[in-house]
Amino acid sequence: MIRVYRLILVNQMSKYELLWNWIQENGTDSFKLTFDEIEKIAGIPTDHSFLTYKKELTEYGFTVGKISMKEQTVSFERLKRR
């Protein structure tokens, strides 16, 4: 008897997908957001996992620039089109 298993792929949102979409739709090439602003947009507290998730942002045409712990800001920059 052969058993057939069906794999159901669930489209899981990234932890920061709300933020990535906001950045993509922002219309600005380079800007800064405070940690508080990021938390409000993303709907979650900013924590060390941001450093892991930030690589996802390139899929949205942006990159994370400088992260300032002193100023509690993150700069974002649009990737140059080739």
mmJSON file of the N, C-alpha and C atoms, coordinates in Angstrom:
{"data_MODEL":{"atom_site":{
"group_PDB":["ATOM","ATOM","ATOM","ATOM","ATOM","ATOM","ATOM","ATOM","ATOM","ATOM","ATOM","ATOM","ATOM","ATOM","ATOM","ATOM","ATOM","ATOM","ATOM","ATOM","ATOM","ATOM","ATOM","ATOM","ATOM","ATOM","ATOM","ATOM","ATOM","ATOM","ATOM","ATOM","ATOM","ATOM","ATOM","ATOM","ATOM","ATOM","ATOM","ATOM","ATOM","ATOM","ATOM","ATOM","ATOM","ATOM","ATOM","ATOM","ATOM","ATOM","ATOM","ATOM","ATOM","ATOM","ATOM","ATOM","ATOM","ATOM","ATOM","ATOM","ATOM","ATOM","ATOM","ATOM","ATOM","ATOM","ATOM","ATOM","ATOM","ATOM","ATOM","ATOM","ATOM","ATOM","ATOM","ATOM","ATOM","ATOM","ATOM","ATOM","ATOM","ATOM","ATOM","ATOM","ATOM","ATOM","ATOM","ATOM","ATOM","ATOM","ATOM","ATOM","ATOM","ATOM","ATOM","ATOM","ATOM","ATOM","ATOM","ATOM","ATOM","ATOM","ATOM","ATOM","ATOM","ATOM","ATOM","ATOM","ATOM","ATOM","ATOM","ATOM","ATOM","ATOM","ATOM","ATOM","ATOM","ATOM","ATOM","ATOM","ATOM","ATOM","ATOM","ATOM","ATOM","ATOM","ATOM","ATOM","ATOM","ATOM","ATOM","ATOM","ATOM","ATOM","ATOM","ATOM","ATOM","ATOM","ATOM","ATOM","ATOM","ATOM","ATOM","ATOM","ATOM","ATOM","ATOM","ATOM","ATOM","ATOM","ATOM","ATOM","ATOM","ATOM","ATOM","ATOM","ATOM","ATOM","ATOM","ATOM","ATOM","ATOM","ATOM","ATOM","ATOM","ATOM","ATOM","ATOM","ATOM","ATOM","ATOM","ATOM","ATOM","ATOM","ATOM","ATOM","ATOM","ATOM","ATOM","ATOM","ATOM","ATOM","ATOM","ATOM","ATOM","ATOM","ATOM","ATOM","ATOM","ATOM","ATOM","ATOM","ATOM","ATOM","ATOM","ATOM","ATOM","ATOM","ATOM","ATOM","ATOM","ATOM","ATOM","ATOM","ATOM","ATOM","ATOM","ATOM","ATOM","ATOM","ATOM","ATOM","ATOM","ATOM","ATOM","ATOM","ATOM","ATOM","ATOM","ATOM","ATOM","ATOM","ATOM","ATOM","ATOM","ATOM","ATOM","ATOM","ATOM","ATOM","ATOM","ATOM","ATOM","ATOM","ATOM","ATOM","ATOM","ATOM","ATOM","ATOM","ATOM","ATOM","ATOM","ATOM","ATOM","ATOM"],
"id":[1,2,3,4,5,6,7,8,9,10,11,12,13,14,15,16,17,18,19,20,21,22,23,24,25,26,27,28,29,30,31,32,33,34,35,36,37,38,39,40,41,42,43,44,45,46,47,48,49,50,51,52,53,54,55,56,57,58,59,60,61,62,63,64,65,66,67,68,69,70,71,72,73,74,75,76,77,78,79,80,81,82,83,84,85,86,87,88,89,90,91,92,93,94,95,96,97,98,99,100,101,102,103,104,105,106,107,108,109,110,111,112,113,114,115,116,117,118,119,120,121,122,123,124,125,126,127,128,129,130,131,132,133,134,135,136,137,138,139,140,141,142,143,144,145,146,147,148,149,150,151,152,153,154,155,156,157,158,159,160,161,162,163,164,165,166,167,168,169,170,171,172,173,174,175,176,177,178,179,180,181,182,183,184,185,186,187,188,189,190,191,192,193,194,195,196,197,198,199,200,201,202,203,204,205,206,207,208,209,210,211,212,213,214,215,216,217,218,219,220,221,222,223,224,225,226,227,228,229,230,231,232,233,234,235,236,237,238,239,240,241,242,243,244,245,246],
"type_symbol":["N","C","C","N","C","C","N","C","C","N","C","C","N","C","C","N","C","C","N","C","C","N","C","C","N","C","C","N","C","C","N","C","C","N","C","C","N","C","C","N","C","C","N","C","C","N","C","C","N","C","C","N","C","C","N","C","C","N","C","C","N","C","C","N","C","C","N","C","C","N","C","C","N","C","C","N","C","C","N","C","C","N","C","C","N","C","C","N","C","C","N","C","C","N","C","C","N","C","C","N","C","C","N","C","C","N","C","C","N","C","C","N","C","C","N","C","C","N","C","C","N","C","C","N","C","C","N","C","C","N","C","C","N","C","C","N","C","C","N","C","C","N","C","C","N","C","C","N","C","C","N","C","C","N","C","C","N","C","C","N","C","C","N","C","C","N","C","C","N","C","C","N","C","C","N","C","C","N","C","C","N","C","C","N","C","C","N","C","C","N","C","C","N","C","C","N","C","C","N","C","C","N","C","C","N","C","C","N","C","C","N","C","C","N","C","C","N","C","C","N","C","C","N","C","C","N","C","C","N","C","C","N","C","C","N","C","C","N","C","C","N","C","C","N","C","C"],
"label_atom_id":["N","CA","C","N","CA","C","N","CA","C","N","CA","C","N","CA","C","N","CA","C","N","CA","C","N","CA","C","N","CA","C","N","CA","C","N","CA","C","N","CA","C","N","CA","C","N","CA","C","N","CA","C","N","CA","C","N","CA","C","N","CA","C","N","CA","C","N","CA","C","N","CA","C","N","CA","C","N","CA","C","N","CA","C","N","CA","C","N","CA","C","N","CA","C","N","CA","C","N","CA","C","N","CA","C","N","CA","C","N","CA","C","N","CA","C","N","CA","C","N","CA","C","N","CA","C","N","CA","C","N","CA","C","N","CA","C","N","CA","C","N","CA","C","N","CA","C","N","CA","C","N","CA","C","N","CA","C","N","CA","C","N","CA","C","N","CA","C","N","CA","C","N","CA","C","N","CA","C","N","CA","C","N","CA","C","N","CA","C","N","CA","C","N","CA","C","N","CA","C","N","CA","C","N","CA","C","N","CA","C","N","CA","C","N","CA","C","N","CA","C","N","CA","C","N","CA","C","N","CA","C","N","CA","C","N","CA","C","N","CA","C","N","CA","C","N","CA","C","N","CA","C","N","CA","C","N","CA","C","N","CA","C","N","CA","C","N","CA","C","N","CA","C","N","CA","C","N","CA","C","N","CA","C","N","CA","C"],
"label_alt_id":[null,null,null,null,null,null,null,null,null,null,null,null,null,null,null,null,null,null,null,null,null,null,null,null,null,null,null,null,null,null,null,null,null,null,null,null,null,null,null,null,null,null,null,null,null,null,null,null,null,null,null,null,null,null,null,null,null,null,null,null,null,null,null,null,null,null,null,null,null,null,null,null,null,null,null,null,null,null,null,null,null,null,null,null,null,null,null,null,null,null,null,null,null,null,null,null,null,null,null,null,null,null,null,null,null,null,null,null,null,null,null,null,null,null,null,null,null,null,null,null,null,null,null,null,null,null,null,null,null,null,null,null,null,null,null,null,null,null,null,null,null,null,null,null,null,null,null,null,null,null,null,null,null,null,null,null,null,null,null,null,null,null,null,null,null,null,null,null,null,null,null,null,null,null,null,null,null,null,null,null,null,null,null,null,null,null,null,null,null,null,null,null,null,null,null,null,null,null,null,null,null,null,null,null,null,null,null,null,null,null,null,null,null,null,null,null,null,null,null,null,null,null,null,null,null,null,null,null,null,null,null,null,null,null,null,null,null,null,null,null,null,null,null,null,null,null],
"label_comp_id":["MET","MET","MET","ILE","ILE","ILE","ARG","ARG","ARG","VAL","VAL","VAL","TYR","TYR","TYR","ARG","ARG","ARG","LEU","LEU","LEU","ILE","ILE","ILE","LEU","LEU","LEU","VAL","VAL","VAL","ASN","ASN","ASN","GLN","GLN","GLN","MET","MET","MET","SER","SER","SER","LYS","LYS","LYS","TYR","TYR","TYR","GLU","GLU","GLU","LEU","LEU","LEU","LEU","LEU","LEU","TRP","TRP","TRP","ASN","ASN","ASN","TRP","TRP","TRP","ILE","ILE","ILE","GLN","GLN","GLN","GLU","GLU","GLU","ASN","ASN","ASN","GLY","GLY","GLY","THR","THR","THR","ASP","ASP","ASP","SER","SER","SER","PHE","PHE","PHE","LYS","LYS","LYS","LEU","LEU","LEU","THR","THR","THR","PHE","PHE","PHE","ASP","ASP","ASP","GLU","GLU","GLU","ILE","ILE","ILE","GLU","GLU","GLU","LYS","LYS","LYS","ILE","ILE","ILE","ALA","ALA","ALA","GLY","GLY","GLY","ILE","ILE","ILE","PRO","PRO","PRO","THR","THR","THR","ASP","ASP","ASP","HIS","HIS","HIS","SER","SER","SER","PHE","PHE","PHE","LEU","LEU","LEU","THR","THR","THR","TYR","TYR","TYR","LYS","LYS","LYS","LYS","LYS","LYS","GLU","GLU","GLU","LEU","LEU","LEU","THR","THR","THR","GLU","GLU","GLU","TYR","TYR","TYR","GLY","GLY","GLY","PHE","PHE","PHE","THR","THR","THR","VAL","VAL","VAL","GLY","GLY","GLY","LYS","LYS","LYS","ILE","ILE","ILE","SER","SER","SER","MET","MET","MET","LYS","LYS","LYS","GLU","GLU","GLU","GLN","GLN","GLN","THR","THR","THR","VAL","VAL","VAL","SER","SER","SER","PHE","PHE","PHE","GLU","GLU","GLU","ARG","ARG","ARG","LEU","LEU","LEU","LYS","LYS","LYS","ARG","ARG","ARG","ARG","ARG","ARG"],
"label_asym_id":["A","A","A","A","A","A","A","A","A","A","A","A","A","A","A","A","A","A","A","A","A","A","A","A","A","A","A","A","A","A","A","A","A","A","A","A","A","A","A","A","A","A","A","A","A","A","A","A","A","A","A","A","A","A","A","A","A","A","A","A","A","A","A","A","A","A","A","A","A","A","A","A","A","A","A","A","A","A","A","A","A","A","A","A","A","A","A","A","A","A","A","A","A","A","A","A","A","A","A","A","A","A","A","A","A","A","A","A","A","A","A","A","A","A","A","A","A","A","A","A","A","A","A","A","A","A","A","A","A","A","A","A","A","A","A","A","A","A","A","A","A","A","A","A","A","A","A","A","A","A","A","A","A","A","A","A","A","A","A","A","A","A","A","A","A","A","A","A","A","A","A","A","A","A","A","A","A","A","A","A","A","A","A","A","A","A","A","A","A","A","A","A","A","A","A","A","A","A","A","A","A","A","A","A","A","A","A","A","A","A","A","A","A","A","A","A","A","A","A","A","A","A","A","A","A","A","A","A","A","A","A","A","A","A","A","A","A","A","A","A","A","A","A","A","A","A"],
"label_entity_id":["1","1","1","1","1","1","1","1","1","1","1","1","1","1","1","1","1","1","1","1","1","1","1","1","1","1","1","1","1","1","1","1","1","1","1","1","1","1","1","1","1","1","1","1","1","1","1","1","1","1","1","1","1","1","1","1","1","1","1","1","1","1","1","1","1","1","1","1","1","1","1","1","1","1","1","1","1","1","1","1","1","1","1","1","1","1","1","1","1","1","1","1","1","1","1","1","1","1","1","1","1","1","1","1","1","1","1","1","1","1","1","1","1","1","1","1","1","1","1","1","1","1","1","1","1","1","1","1","1","1","1","1","1","1","1","1","1","1","1","1","1","1","1","1","1","1","1","1","1","1","1","1","1","1","1","1","1","1","1","1","1","1","1","1","1","1","1","1","1","1","1","1","1","1","1","1","1","1","1","1","1","1","1","1","1","1","1","1","1","1","1","1","1","1","1","1","1","1","1","1","1","1","1","1","1","1","1","1","1","1","1","1","1","1","1","1","1","1","1","1","1","1","1","1","1","1","1","1","1","1","1","1","1","1","1","1","1","1","1","1","1","1","1","1","1","1"],
"label_seq_id":[1,1,1,2,2,2,3,3,3,4,4,4,5,5,5,6,6,6,7,7,7,8,8,8,9,9,9,10,10,10,11,11,11,12,12,12,13,13,13,14,14,14,15,15,15,16,16,16,17,17,17,18,18,18,19,19,19,20,20,20,21,21,21,22,22,22,23,23,23,24,24,24,25,25,25,26,26,26,27,27,27,28,28,28,29,29,29,30,30,30,31,31,31,32,32,32,33,33,33,34,34,34,35,35,35,36,36,36,37,37,37,38,38,38,39,39,39,40,40,40,41,41,41,42,42,42,43,43,43,44,44,44,45,45,45,46,46,46,47,47,47,48,48,48,49,49,49,50,50,50,51,51,51,52,52,52,53,53,53,54,54,54,55,55,55,56,56,56,57,57,57,58,58,58,59,59,59,60,60,60,61,61,61,62,62,62,63,63,63,64,64,64,65,65,65,66,66,66,67,67,67,68,68,68,69,69,69,70,70,70,71,71,71,72,72,72,73,73,73,74,74,74,75,75,75,76,76,76,77,77,77,78,78,78,79,79,79,80,80,80,81,81,81,82,82,82],
"pdbx_PDB_ins_code":[null,null,null,null,null,null,null,null,null,null,null,null,null,null,null,null,null,null,null,null,null,null,null,null,null,null,null,null,null,null,null,null,null,null,null,null,null,null,null,null,null,null,null,null,null,null,null,null,null,null,null,null,null,null,null,null,null,null,null,null,null,null,null,null,null,null,null,null,null,null,null,null,null,null,null,null,null,null,null,null,null,null,null,null,null,null,null,null,null,null,null,null,null,null,null,null,null,null,null,null,null,null,null,null,null,null,null,null,null,null,null,null,null,null,null,null,null,null,null,null,null,null,null,null,null,null,null,null,null,null,null,null,null,null,null,null,null,null,null,null,null,null,null,null,null,null,null,null,null,null,null,null,null,null,null,null,null,null,null,null,null,null,null,null,null,null,null,null,null,null,null,null,null,null,null,null,null,null,null,null,null,null,null,null,null,null,null,null,null,null,null,null,null,null,null,null,null,null,null,null,null,null,null,null,null,null,null,null,null,null,null,null,null,null,null,null,null,null,null,null,null,null,null,null,null,null,null,null,null,null,null,null,null,null,null,null,null,null,null,null,null,null,null,null,null,null],
"Cartn_x":[0.837,0.0,0.888,0.594,1.364,0.548,1.178,0.514,0.961,0.021,0.324,0.14,1.185,1.136,1.092,0.224,0.101,0.751,1.66,2.325,1.589,1.106,0.407,1.358,1.69,2.574,1.739,2.06,1.356,2.21,1.603,2.32,2.512,3.653,3.935,4.556,3.973,4.524,5.799,6.701,7.88,7.451,8.227,7.978,7.896,8.67,8.741,8.078,7.225,6.638,5.841,5.13,4.397,5.352,6.496,7.511,8.093,8.437,9.022,8.069,6.788,5.8,5.693,5.708,5.628,6.825,8.011,9.235,9.152,8.703,8.602,7.615,6.549,5.505,5.747,6.781,7.085,7.391,8.018,8.321,9.577,10.334,11.563,12.764,13.834,15.009,15.897,15.921,16.797,16.137,16.025,15.365,15.729,15.399,15.626,14.299,14.225,13.1,13.645,12.933,13.321,12.866,13.437,13.002,11.503,11.034,9.607,8.735,9.165,8.411,8.365,9.49,9.551,8.581,8.552,7.653,6.189,5.866,4.479,4.077,4.968,4.667,4.596,5.568,5.65,4.627,4.213,3.256,3.879,5.205,5.93,7.12,7.602,8.803,10.033,10.896,12.157,13.112,13.702,14.665,15.864,16.761,17.982,17.704,16.518,16.205,16.121,15.956,15.934,17.201,18.318,19.588,19.549,18.816,18.665,17.679,16.564,15.495,15.797,16.715,16.961,17.385,17.963,18.388,17.197,16.002,14.8,14.443,14.876,14.504,14.984,16.045,16.542,15.5,14.644,13.575,12.552,12.569,11.646,12.332,13.608,14.331,15.049,15.224,15.892,16.932,17.771,18.738,18.762,19.193,19.362,20.742,20.797,22.079,22.588,22.779,23.325,22.236,22.594,21.743,22.458,21.829,22.432,21.744,22.488,21.95,21.85,22.777,22.782,21.556,21.282,20.135,18.85,18.988,17.877,17.155,17.955,17.426,18.012,17.307,17.785,17.615,18.665,18.549,18.306,17.501,17.133,17.468,17.924,18.312,17.779,17.244,16.775,17.976,17.889,18.963,18.98,20.158,20.291,19.858,19.104,18.658,19.753,19.887,20.949,20.432],
"Cartn_y":[-1.173,0.0,1.244,2.14,3.38,4.5,5.198,6.351,7.621,8.439,9.706,10.818,11.565,12.689,13.977,14.839,16.122,17.193,17.899,18.993,20.279,20.906,22.174,23.28,24.107,25.225,26.407,26.902,28.05,29.275,30.273,31.503,32.256,32.068,32.71,34.072,35.049,36.395,36.485,37.299,37.618,38.402,38.295,39.05,40.548,41.005,42.434,42.798,41.942,42.196,43.5,43.841,45.114,46.293,46.216,47.27,47.293,46.123,46.074,46.664,46.331,46.894,48.401,48.889,50.328,51.032,50.472,51.067,51.099,50.013,49.932,50.961,51.192,52.112,53.55,53.778,55.101,56.135,55.713,56.64,57.473,57.186,57.927,57.007,57.547,56.725,56.482,57.438,57.337,58.052,57.383,57.989,57.236,57.841,57.238,57.042,55.976,55.75,55.499,55.967,55.665,54.253,53.7,52.38,52.391,53.471,53.581,53.583,54.305,54.342,52.954,52.254,50.902,49.987,50.085,49.259,49.549,50.815,51.178,50.662,50.774,50.314,48.793,48.121,46.658,45.995,46.712,46.151,45.199,45.22,44.359,45.127,44.731,45.38,45.074,46.048,45.844,45.135,44.055,43.342,42.923,42.138,41.746,40.938,40.335,39.548,40.431,41.733,42.658,42.493,42.23,42.057,40.86,39.832,38.654,38.92,39.537,39.752,40.848,41.745,42.889,42.477,41.286,40.828,40.617,40.403,40.235,41.509,42.635,43.924,44.095,43.408,43.526,43.028,42.099,41.612,42.714,43.765,44.889,46.104,45.925,46.99,47.973,47.601,48.487,47.716,48.459,47.878,48.705,48.06,48.764,49.386,50.684,51.382,51.315,52.451,52.545,52.308,51.519,51.342,52.046,53.081,53.846,53.511,52.833,52.517,53.789,54.7,55.949,56.795,56.974,57.779,56.962,55.643,54.704,54.921,54.905,55.078,54.015,53.808,52.927,53.693,53.715,54.355,53.29,53.663,52.769,53.439,52.651,53.19,52.298,52.928,52.178,51.611,50.372,49.77,50.409,50.581,51.157,50.122,50.571,49.682,49.522,48.342,48.081,48.224],
"Cartn_z":[0.0,0.0,0.0,-0.895,-0.991,-0.381,0.515,1.124,0.412,0.123,-0.532,0.492,0.681,1.611,0.807,1.21,0.522,1.398,0.816,1.519,1.206,2.224,2.046,2.471,1.512,1.808,2.261,3.4,3.943,3.675,3.079,2.795,4.101,4.707,5.976,5.735,6.374,6.277,7.09,6.619,7.392,8.626,9.651,10.881,10.601,9.634,9.328,7.997,7.462,6.143,6.086,7.14,7.151,6.992,7.653,7.533,6.135,5.58,4.238,3.206,3.309,2.381,2.538,3.767,4.027,3.389,3.564,3.005,1.476,0.887,-0.576,-1.124,-0.41,-0.866,-0.434,0.343,0.889,-0.188,-1.276,-2.365,-2.18,-1.132,-0.872,-1.073,-1.662,-1.945,-0.729,0.201,1.369,2.539,3.664,4.826,6.096,7.239,8.547,9.251,10.035,10.927,12.32,13.329,14.705,15.047,16.093,16.545,16.86,17.475,17.808,16.549,15.517,14.262,13.622,13.663,13.104,13.837,15.158,15.957,15.637,15.44,15.11,13.738,12.763,11.408,11.351,11.975,11.925,12.848,13.884,14.831,15.836,15.914,16.856,17.42,18.589,19.136,18.275,18.145,17.437,18.39,17.922,18.752,17.9,18.496,17.781,16.519,16.405,15.211,13.957,14.147,13.013,12.172,12.832,12.128,11.184,11.55,10.695,9.573,9.915,8.941,7.925,8.238,7.351,5.944,5.799,4.467,3.539,4.094,3.279,2.512,3.015,2.451,1.014,0.636,-0.742,-1.748,-1.322,-2.201,-2.494,-1.698,-1.854,-2.476,-2.878,-3.565,-2.656,-1.399,-0.44,0.348,1.041,1.953,3.241,4.302,5.574,5.562,5.839,5.93,7.348,7.942,9.298,10.343,11.34,12.516,13.663,14.214,15.305,16.621,17.478,18.794,19.643,19.459,20.219,19.895,18.601,18.162,18.084,18.18,18.031,16.698,15.625,14.273,13.337,12.247,11.184,9.879,9.059,7.755,6.696,5.709,4.621,3.306,2.335,1.036,-0.075,-1.111,-2.279,-3.017,-3.453,-4.237,-5.612,-6.141,-7.476,-8.511,-9.49,-10.561,-11.585,-12.113,-13.091,-14.486],
"occupancy":[1.0,1.0,1.0,1.0,1.0,1.0,1.0,1.0,1.0,1.0,1.0,1.0,1.0,1.0,1.0,1.0,1.0,1.0,1.0,1.0,1.0,1.0,1.0,1.0,1.0,1.0,1.0,1.0,1.0,1.0,1.0,1.0,1.0,1.0,1.0,1.0,1.0,1.0,1.0,1.0,1.0,1.0,1.0,1.0,1.0,1.0,1.0,1.0,1.0,1.0,1.0,1.0,1.0,1.0,1.0,1.0,1.0,1.0,1.0,1.0,1.0,1.0,1.0,1.0,1.0,1.0,1.0,1.0,1.0,1.0,1.0,1.0,1.0,1.0,1.0,1.0,1.0,1.0,1.0,1.0,1.0,1.0,1.0,1.0,1.0,1.0,1.0,1.0,1.0,1.0,1.0,1.0,1.0,1.0,1.0,1.0,1.0,1.0,1.0,1.0,1.0,1.0,1.0,1.0,1.0,1.0,1.0,1.0,1.0,1.0,1.0,1.0,1.0,1.0,1.0,1.0,1.0,1.0,1.0,1.0,1.0,1.0,1.0,1.0,1.0,1.0,1.0,1.0,1.0,1.0,1.0,1.0,1.0,1.0,1.0,1.0,1.0,1.0,1.0,1.0,1.0,1.0,1.0,1.0,1.0,1.0,1.0,1.0,1.0,1.0,1.0,1.0,1.0,1.0,1.0,1.0,1.0,1.0,1.0,1.0,1.0,1.0,1.0,1.0,1.0,1.0,1.0,1.0,1.0,1.0,1.0,1.0,1.0,1.0,1.0,1.0,1.0,1.0,1.0,1.0,1.0,1.0,1.0,1.0,1.0,1.0,1.0,1.0,1.0,1.0,1.0,1.0,1.0,1.0,1.0,1.0,1.0,1.0,1.0,1.0,1.0,1.0,1.0,1.0,1.0,1.0,1.0,1.0,1.0,1.0,1.0,1.0,1.0,1.0,1.0,1.0,1.0,1.0,1.0,1.0,1.0,1.0,1.0,1.0,1.0,1.0,1.0,1.0,1.0,1.0,1.0,1.0,1.0,1.0,1.0,1.0,1.0,1.0,1.0,1.0,1.0,1.0,1.0,1.0,1.0,1.0],
"B_iso_or_equiv":[0.0,0.0,0.0,0.0,0.0,0.0,0.0,0.0,0.0,0.0,0.0,0.0,0.0,0.0,0.0,0.0,0.0,0.0,0.0,0.0,0.0,0.0,0.0,0.0,0.0,0.0,0.0,0.0,0.0,0.0,0.0,0.0,0.0,0.0,0.0,0.0,0.0,0.0,0.0,0.0,0.0,0.0,0.0,0.0,0.0,0.0,0.0,0.0,0.0,0.0,0.0,0.0,0.0,0.0,0.0,0.0,0.0,0.0,0.0,0.0,0.0,0.0,0.0,0.0,0.0,0.0,0.0,0.0,0.0,0.0,0.0,0.0,0.0,0.0,0.0,0.0,0.0,0.0,0.0,0.0,0.0,0.0,0.0,0.0,0.0,0.0,0.0,0.0,0.0,0.0,0.0,0.0,0.0,0.0,0.0,0.0,0.0,0.0,0.0,0.0,0.0,0.0,0.0,0.0,0.0,0.0,0.0,0.0,0.0,0.0,0.0,0.0,0.0,0.0,0.0,0.0,0.0,0.0,0.0,0.0,0.0,0.0,0.0,0.0,0.0,0.0,0.0,0.0,0.0,0.0,0.0,0.0,0.0,0.0,0.0,0.0,0.0,0.0,0.0,0.0,0.0,0.0,0.0,0.0,0.0,0.0,0.0,0.0,0.0,0.0,0.0,0.0,0.0,0.0,0.0,0.0,0.0,0.0,0.0,0.0,0.0,0.0,0.0,0.0,0.0,0.0,0.0,0.0,0.0,0.0,0.0,0.0,0.0,0.0,0.0,0.0,0.0,0.0,0.0,0.0,0.0,0.0,0.0,0.0,0.0,0.0,0.0,0.0,0.0,0.0,0.0,0.0,0.0,0.0,0.0,0.0,0.0,0.0,0.0,0.0,0.0,0.0,0.0,0.0,0.0,0.0,0.0,0.0,0.0,0.0,0.0,0.0,0.0,0.0,0.0,0.0,0.0,0.0,0.0,0.0,0.0,0.0,0.0,0.0,0.0,0.0,0.0,0.0,0.0,0.0,0.0,0.0,0.0,0.0,0.0,0.0,0.0,0.0,0.0,0.0,0.0,0.0,0.0,0.0,0.0,0.0],
"pdbx_formal_charge":[null,null,null,null,null,null,null,null,null,null,null,null,null,null,null,null,null,null,null,null,null,null,null,null,null,null,null,null,null,null,null,null,null,null,null,null,null,null,null,null,null,null,null,null,null,null,null,null,null,null,null,null,null,null,null,null,null,null,null,null,null,null,null,null,null,null,null,null,null,null,null,null,null,null,null,null,null,null,null,null,null,null,null,null,null,null,null,null,null,null,null,null,null,null,null,null,null,null,null,null,null,null,null,null,null,null,null,null,null,null,null,null,null,null,null,null,null,null,null,null,null,null,null,null,null,null,null,null,null,null,null,null,null,null,null,null,null,null,null,null,null,null,null,null,null,null,null,null,null,null,null,null,null,null,null,null,null,null,null,null,null,null,null,null,null,null,null,null,null,null,null,null,null,null,null,null,null,null,null,null,null,null,null,null,null,null,null,null,null,null,null,null,null,null,null,null,null,null,null,null,null,null,null,null,null,null,null,null,null,null,null,null,null,null,null,null,null,null,null,null,null,null,null,null,null,null,null,null,null,null,null,null,null,null,null,null,null,null,null,null,null,null,null,null,null,null],
"auth_seq_id":[1,1,1,2,2,2,3,3,3,4,4,4,5,5,5,6,6,6,7,7,7,8,8,8,9,9,9,10,10,10,11,11,11,12,12,12,13,13,13,14,14,14,15,15,15,16,16,16,17,17,17,18,18,18,19,19,19,20,20,20,21,21,21,22,22,22,23,23,23,24,24,24,25,25,25,26,26,26,27,27,27,28,28,28,29,29,29,30,30,30,31,31,31,32,32,32,33,33,33,34,34,34,35,35,35,36,36,36,37,37,37,38,38,38,39,39,39,40,40,40,41,41,41,42,42,42,43,43,43,44,44,44,45,45,45,46,46,46,47,47,47,48,48,48,49,49,49,50,50,50,51,51,51,52,52,52,53,53,53,54,54,54,55,55,55,56,56,56,57,57,57,58,58,58,59,59,59,60,60,60,61,61,61,62,62,62,63,63,63,64,64,64,65,65,65,66,66,66,67,67,67,68,68,68,69,69,69,70,70,70,71,71,71,72,72,72,73,73,73,74,74,74,75,75,75,76,76,76,77,77,77,78,78,78,79,79,79,80,80,80,81,81,81,82,82,82],
"auth_comp_id":["MET","MET","MET","ILE","ILE","ILE","ARG","ARG","ARG","VAL","VAL","VAL","TYR","TYR","TYR","ARG","ARG","ARG","LEU","LEU","LEU","ILE","ILE","ILE","LEU","LEU","LEU","VAL","VAL","VAL","ASN","ASN","ASN","GLN","GLN","GLN","MET","MET","MET","SER","SER","SER","LYS","LYS","LYS","TYR","TYR","TYR","GLU","GLU","GLU","LEU","LEU","LEU","LEU","LEU","LEU","TRP","TRP","TRP","ASN","ASN","ASN","TRP","TRP","TRP","ILE","ILE","ILE","GLN","GLN","GLN","GLU","GLU","GLU","ASN","ASN","ASN","GLY","GLY","GLY","THR","THR","THR","ASP","ASP","ASP","SER","SER","SER","PHE","PHE","PHE","LYS","LYS","LYS","LEU","LEU","LEU","THR","THR","THR","PHE","PHE","PHE","ASP","ASP","ASP","GLU","GLU","GLU","ILE","ILE","ILE","GLU","GLU","GLU","LYS","LYS","LYS","ILE","ILE","ILE","ALA","ALA","ALA","GLY","GLY","GLY","ILE","ILE","ILE","PRO","PRO","PRO","THR","THR","THR","ASP","ASP","ASP","HIS","HIS","HIS","SER","SER","SER","PHE","PHE","PHE","LEU","LEU","LEU","THR","THR","THR","TYR","TYR","TYR","LYS","LYS","LYS","LYS","LYS","LYS","GLU","GLU","GLU","LEU","LEU","LEU","THR","THR","THR","GLU","GLU","GLU","TYR","TYR","TYR","GLY","GLY","GLY","PHE","PHE","PHE","THR","THR","THR","VAL","VAL","VAL","GLY","GLY","GLY","LYS","LYS","LYS","ILE","ILE","ILE","SER","SER","SER","MET","MET","MET","LYS","LYS","LYS","GLU","GLU","GLU","GLN","GLN","GLN","THR","THR","THR","VAL","VAL","VAL","SER","SER","SER","PHE","PHE","PHE","GLU","GLU","GLU","ARG","ARG","ARG","LEU","LEU","LEU","LYS","LYS","LYS","ARG","ARG","ARG","ARG","ARG","ARG"],
"auth_asym_id":["A","A","A","A","A","A","A","A","A","A","A","A","A","A","A","A","A","A","A","A","A","A","A","A","A","A","A","A","A","A","A","A","A","A","A","A","A","A","A","A","A","A","A","A","A","A","A","A","A","A","A","A","A","A","A","A","A","A","A","A","A","A","A","A","A","A","A","A","A","A","A","A","A","A","A","A","A","A","A","A","A","A","A","A","A","A","A","A","A","A","A","A","A","A","A","A","A","A","A","A","A","A","A","A","A","A","A","A","A","A","A","A","A","A","A","A","A","A","A","A","A","A","A","A","A","A","A","A","A","A","A","A","A","A","A","A","A","A","A","A","A","A","A","A","A","A","A","A","A","A","A","A","A","A","A","A","A","A","A","A","A","A","A","A","A","A","A","A","A","A","A","A","A","A","A","A","A","A","A","A","A","A","A","A","A","A","A","A","A","A","A","A","A","A","A","A","A","A","A","A","A","A","A","A","A","A","A","A","A","A","A","A","A","A","A","A","A","A","A","A","A","A","A","A","A","A","A","A","A","A","A","A","A","A","A","A","A","A","A","A","A","A","A","A","A","A"],
"auth_atom_id":["N","CA","C","N","CA","C","N","CA","C","N","CA","C","N","CA","C","N","CA","C","N","CA","C","N","CA","C","N","CA","C","N","CA","C","N","CA","C","N","CA","C","N","CA","C","N","CA","C","N","CA","C","N","CA","C","N","CA","C","N","CA","C","N","CA","C","N","CA","C","N","CA","C","N","CA","C","N","CA","C","N","CA","C","N","CA","C","N","CA","C","N","CA","C","N","CA","C","N","CA","C","N","CA","C","N","CA","C","N","CA","C","N","CA","C","N","CA","C","N","CA","C","N","CA","C","N","CA","C","N","CA","C","N","CA","C","N","CA","C","N","CA","C","N","CA","C","N","CA","C","N","CA","C","N","CA","C","N","CA","C","N","CA","C","N","CA","C","N","CA","C","N","CA","C","N","CA","C","N","CA","C","N","CA","C","N","CA","C","N","CA","C","N","CA","C","N","CA","C","N","CA","C","N","CA","C","N","CA","C","N","CA","C","N","CA","C","N","CA","C","N","CA","C","N","CA","C","N","CA","C","N","CA","C","N","CA","C","N","CA","C","N","CA","C","N","CA","C","N","CA","C","N","CA","C","N","CA","C","N","CA","C","N","CA","C","N","CA","C","N","CA","C","N","CA","C","N","CA","C","N","CA","C","N","CA","C"],
"pdbx_PDB_model_num":[1,1,1,1,1,1,1,1,1,1,1,1,1,1,1,1,1,1,1,1,1,1,1,1,1,1,1,1,1,1,1,1,1,1,1,1,1,1,1,1,1,1,1,1,1,1,1,1,1,1,1,1,1,1,1,1,1,1,1,1,1,1,1,1,1,1,1,1,1,1,1,1,1,1,1,1,1,1,1,1,1,1,1,1,1,1,1,1,1,1,1,1,1,1,1,1,1,1,1,1,1,1,1,1,1,1,1,1,1,1,1,1,1,1,1,1,1,1,1,1,1,1,1,1,1,1,1,1,1,1,1,1,1,1,1,1,1,1,1,1,1,1,1,1,1,1,1,1,1,1,1,1,1,1,1,1,1,1,1,1,1,1,1,1,1,1,1,1,1,1,1,1,1,1,1,1,1,1,1,1,1,1,1,1,1,1,1,1,1,1,1,1,1,1,1,1,1,1,1,1,1,1,1,1,1,1,1,1,1,1,1,1,1,1,1,1,1,1,1,1,1,1,1,1,1,1,1,1,1,1,1,1,1,1,1,1,1,1,1,1,1,1,1,1,1,1]
}}}
